[in-house]
Amino acid sequence: MAGARRTAAAPAERLPDRVAMGVLLSLFPIPLLDDVIRESGRADLRRRALPARLVLYYVLALCLFPDRNYEQVMRLLLDGLSWRSHWLRSWEGTPSASALSRARERLGADPLRLLFERLAPAPPRRPGPRFGGLHVLSLDGIALDVAGSRGNAALGYPAPAARFPQVRVAALADAGTHALLAATLGAAAVAEEVLAARLLRTPRPGTLLAMPFAAAPPAALRAAAGRGHGLLLGAPAGTRPPPGLRVRALPAARGVLFTTLLDPQRAPAEALAACYAERWRIAPALSWLRAVPAGGAVALRSRDPETVVQEVWATLCLYQAMNALTCQAGERRWCACRPAPGAR
């Protein structure tokens, strides 16, 4: 096979790896992948050694096995596909790292973005957490380090002395199921406020948005309140209220809370403080999905901006699917699905 090696460094046999790969293949059925590939215009026009469907599985697997190199992940994937008999083809060797990189570039990021949109959660069987009649949502963002390659330098650095470029990610999540309702991303130079402003246009009226005060610009907060959303904003002590909004200021353990829920009888301070403390947060959510070194943070391995974006969407797809699986397991006794990713 072109671009393949006759012998490849096979990963050590680990039962958890085989189980994880089996779960991955079950969570993303072939018809779903074929649909997003076709819709994104990335369907193969000729027979390839690395077809688009296989590459899409591979990108998802890269996020599931961050401690394995490119070729080891592909070998795990090929073994998993062979075991499930989805591919009857005999693979004589593992594709080389350069062949895998070219295949990822061919696929691009759009199929993963569309896959994330297809994984949008269905309405829960029972109503999720509500506060004063409002559906509670959380908005949070994170800056992720990416590989320090020449191509990734175009994404920008968070500071002149920073060692690695970064990409910014923001997401809106259901406070009960922790399912992602929407997400967006940008280069290091794109302010978190800009990403949050995009997401604040997403929810329907009748929600309570729990988020850091500095995450969104005042104009976006006013617009969200004008659309009928309640706001619950956490800020450091001494922060001034957002201009142009009628809010209550409540002392909190780590600063102050501002809320547009003005009636203390319907929205007691203690209940609001508990609601904010238990909001979904993206950093522990991604750490729940991907093992990180003690004291470290999630980092991306892709070496050019397009595949960085591809890896971000793949990570969010994997989180969404794994979170839904966990929620299904806990559905018999309704709770917030579990002390889940993003819980304090």
N, C-alpha and C positions, 0 to 999 in steps of 0.2 A: 504493500500500500504506500502511495506517495506520502512523504512526510512522516513515515512511521519508522520506529526502531524495532529491530527483531527481538531485542531484549530490553526490558525496562525495569527500573528499580521498583519492585513490587512492594507496597506498603505492608508492614507487619500485620498479620491477621488479628483483627480485634472484633469481637462479637458486637460491641456497641456500634462500630462503624457499619457493619452489615445491616444492623437493625435500623440505624439512622438513614441509610441509603434506601432501604425498603420503604420507610415512612415517606421519604422525599418523593419517590416514584409514585406512591399511592396518592399523595396530596395534589399532584399535578398530572392529571390524566392526559393522555396523548391527544384526544380531540381538542382539549382546551389549548394546548400548546400550538397545535396546528392552526387553530383559529386565529390566535394573536400573531403568529408568523405570517399568515396570509393577509390579515388586515393591515399589518405594518408594511406590506410590500417586500418582505424579506424571504419569500418562498424560493426554494432552489429552482433555478431555470434549467439545470442539468444535474446529472447524478454526480454527487461529490463524496469524497472519502469521509468528510465530516459534514453531514447534512445539518440543516438549520435546527431541526428538532433536537438532535443529539447535542448540539452546541448550547441550546437553551437549557437543557437539563444540566449540562456541564457548568454553566455560569451559576445556576442555583446551587449546585454541589460545592462549588468553590466557597460559597458563603457558609455552607454547613460544615466544611472542614478547613477552617483557617490555618490549622497547624500542619496541613499537608501541602506539598508542592504541586504544581500544575499537573505533572504526569501521574503522580500518585492518586490525585483526585480522579483523573480520567480512568485509571485502572479500576478504582473502586466503582465508578459509574458503569463501566463496561461489564464488570463482574455482576453488578446488580441487575443490569438489563438482561444479561444472559440468563441469570437465574429466573427472572420473571418471563422469559421467552418472548419479550417484546421485539428483540432483535435476534434473528436466527443466524445472522451473519457470523462467520468465524473471523476473529480479530487476531492477526498473527503478531502484532506488536502494538505498543502504546504510541499514539501520535506524539511527535516531538513538541517541545515547548513553543518553538517558532510556528509550527503548523497550527497549534491551538491558539496562539495569539492572532494569527491572520484570520482564523475562523471567527474569533470573537469580534474582530473589527468588521468582518462581513456582516455579522448579525446586527451589530449596533445596539443602541439602547432602547429604541422604540418598542420592540416586542416585550421587553420587561416592563416598560411603563404601562403598556396596554394590559399586560397580565395583572399588574397591580390594580388597575381600574376594574378588571373583571372579578377580582377577589373582594370587591366592596361587600361589606357584611349585609346579610338579609336582616330585616327587622326581627328582633328577638321575640321568642314566644311569649315572654312576659315582659312588662315594662322594666327598663333599666332604672338606675338610681335617679331619683327626682328630688328636687329641692324647691319647696313652695310651688309645686306644679310645673317646674322647669326641668327639662332633661339636661343632666350634667355632662358637659364635655370638657376635655382638657386640651390645651394647646401648649406645645413645648418645642424647643429647637436644640440643635447640637452642632458643633463644628468637629468634623472628623479629619484626622491626619490621613494623608495619602502618600504613596511612595514618592520619594524624592528624586524623580526622574526629570530629564530636560523637558519632556512633553508636559508633565504635570505642573511645571513652573507657571504655565499659563493660567492655572487656577488661582494663583496668588498665595501669598504667605500672610498669616495673621499679624506678624510683626517683623521688622527688619532682621532681628536676630533669630527668628524661628528656624528650626531645622527642617521642617517639612511643610509642603503646601497643604492647604485644607479645602474641603468642600463643606458648605453649610446645608443642613437638612432641617426642615420643620414639618411637624405633623399634627393633625387634629385627631383625637381619639375619644371613643366612648368611655366614660368614667367607670362603667360597670363591667363591660366585656373586655375593655382595653383594645377593641378592634379599631384599626385605623380607618377613618372616614375620608381623609384626604392627606396628601403630602406634597411638598414642593422642595426644590433644592436650587442652589446657586453657588457661584464661586466665592472664595474667601472675601472678596471685596463687596459682595452683596450683603447689606446689613440684615441682621435678624428681623428688624422691624419690617423690611420689605417683604420677606417671606411670610411673616405673620399676617401682614395686610392682605396678601393673596388668600390665605386660608380663612380669614374672617368673613369673606364673602360667600363661604361654602354652606354654613349651617342654615337650616330653616328656622323661622321665628319660634320662640318658645324654648330656648335653651339657656342654660347658665354656663358661661365660659369661664373656667378656672385657669389662670395663666399668670406668669410673672408680669409685673407692671411694665417693665422695660422692654417686653417682647414685641409690642406693637406701638405704632405712632399714635398720638392723641386723636388725629383725624380718623383713623381706622376704628378706634375705640368708640368715638362718637357715632360713627356710621353704624357700627354694630348695635349700639344701644338704640339708635333710631329705628333699626329693623326689628326691634322687640326682643333682643337678647339681654339677659342679665349678665353682669360682669362681676367677677370676683378676682381681684388683682392683688398679688403679693409684692411687697416692696420693702427695702431696707428702712429702718427707723429714720425719721427726719425727712422722708420723701414728701413732696407736696402733692396734693390731689391732682388728678389729670384735669387740665383746663377744659372748660366748657361742658363738664359732666356734673350732675348732682349725685354725690356719693356720700356714704357713711364711711368714716375712718374708724377702724377697730384695732386696738393693740393686739399684737400676736407675739408668740414666743420668739420669733426671729425677725421682728420688724413690725410692719403695719399692714393691714388688709384694707383695701378700698372696695366697696361694693355699691352697685346701683340698686340693690334691694334695700329700700329705705325703712321698711316697717320692722322694728325689732321684735314685734310679736310673731310675725310670720317668718322672720329670718333672724333667730337669736345669734348673738355673737359667737357663742360656744359652738353651735352647729356649723356656722360658716367657717370657723377656724378648723374644725375637724374635716370639713369638706375640702378645704384647700390643702390640708396636710396629706390627704389621701388621694390627691389627684394623680393621674397618670403622668409619668415622666419618661422621656425618650432615652436618656442615658442608661438607667437600669434596665429598661426594656430591651435595648440592644445587647447589653451585657448578659441578660437572661438567655438570649438567643445564641450569642457567640462567646465562648470562653475567652477571657482576657487575663493577662498577668496581674498579680496582686498589685494594686496601686496604679495599674495602667488603664488604658482606654481602648475602645474599638478603633482599629486602624484598617485602611483599605490597601490592597496590594496592587491594584491595577496601575499601569504605568503611562497611560495617556488619558486626556480628559473624557473622551467618548466612552472608554471602557470603565472609567471611574463612575460616570453616570450610570452605566449599565450595572455595575456592581452595587451601587446604592439602591437602585430599583429592585435588583434581585434580593438584596438583604431585606427590604421592606416586604417583598412578596413572601419570602420565607417566614418572616415574623408573622405576617397576617395569617398564613396557612397554619403555622404551628400554634398560634394563639387560638384560632378557631377550633383546632383539634382538642386543645386543652379545655376550652369552654364546653365542647360537646361531651367530654368525659365527665364534667361536673354538672351537666344539665339536669340530672335527676333531682338534685336538691339545689334549688336556685339560690345563688349568692352572687357575689361579684365574680363568679367563675372560679376564683381562687385568690389567695394572697399573691396576686399575679405580677407580671412584669410591670414596672412603673409604680408599684406600691412602695410606701416608704420602708 
